[in-house]
Amino acid sequence: MPDIVVYPRPATPVAMVTGGNRGIGRGITEELLRHGYAVSLLATRPAPVDLLEELRGLPGGSGKVSYTRGSIDDLDVGRRYLDATLDAFGRVDLLVNNAGVAPSVRADLLDAGPESFDRVLGINLRGPYFLTQVVAREMISQRDRDLAAVGVDTVAGLPPLDRPAATIINISSISADTVSIDRGEYCVSKAGVHMATLLYAARLAPEGIVVYEVRPGVIATDMTAGVKDRYDVLFANGISPMPRWGTADDVGSAVAMLASGAAPYSTGDVIHVDGGMHIPRL
């Protein structure tokens, strides 16, 4: 077996985080900044000047944040977002596919229309699927440049690396395998994210790139604010072994852990951030 190659560590690793300006995405962004990442954000709103100043001044953070406006369901945005990231920071070490939406209106499975299905699947699954394709190609090219800079030629094949050359993390949901019959399109989209994780993990493992899925449960964000009373009752009645709402910081900590490179022989794994809600119980 060939010797393990020590993969060069960038002075400032760079993360792309879709939907990284609010909710779970903001928790991920802040945690990555604290871990020394430069973070390139993609979101649909005009650049939030006050928020960007706040993120750049985050105590203990890297201070390096860029912003691209666009919607992930527009496939032209992926290339533009990647180019903006490279223009700002010169590389990309981590992609976090976080941006997602719930149905605008919850509707019974027998009544829901195709417009909502197409919107949710376009943002939650189709867009991230093709953004990953674009970014993964760049990660492979970057890997070859990084190794060439330390005298390692990959023409004859990639040698074993001591850590991943890059990481991709998909933010899924407990809805990937837990049924909600009044938002079927959301469940289908998140189940698709799981399969996309497995597909890209298998394809990119020989390239030295690892892919993970983080599967949040009930997280306190603006998306779940409208169902707070319902879930307060469910938590009180034992829906989760840990009887509390999750936070965006809980998800951010899981992402930072996976992005650390400390598990170089693991890929395609699902990390639940749900207080144990996924555990079957009698």
ABEGO torsion letter per residue (X at the ends): XBBBBBBBBBABBBBBBBGAABEAAAAAAAAAAAAGBBBBBBBABBBBAAAAAAAAABBGBAGBBBBBBEBAABAAAAAAAAAAAAAAAGBBABBBBABBBBBABBBBAAABBAAAAAAAAAAAAAAAAAAAAAAAAAAAAAAAAAAAAAGBBAAAEBBBBABBABBBBBBBBAAAABBBAABAAAAAAAAAAAAAAAAAAAAAAAAGBBBBBBBBBBBBBAAAAAAAAAAAAAAAAGABABBBBBBAAAAAAAAAAAAAGABAABBGBBBBBAGGAABBBX
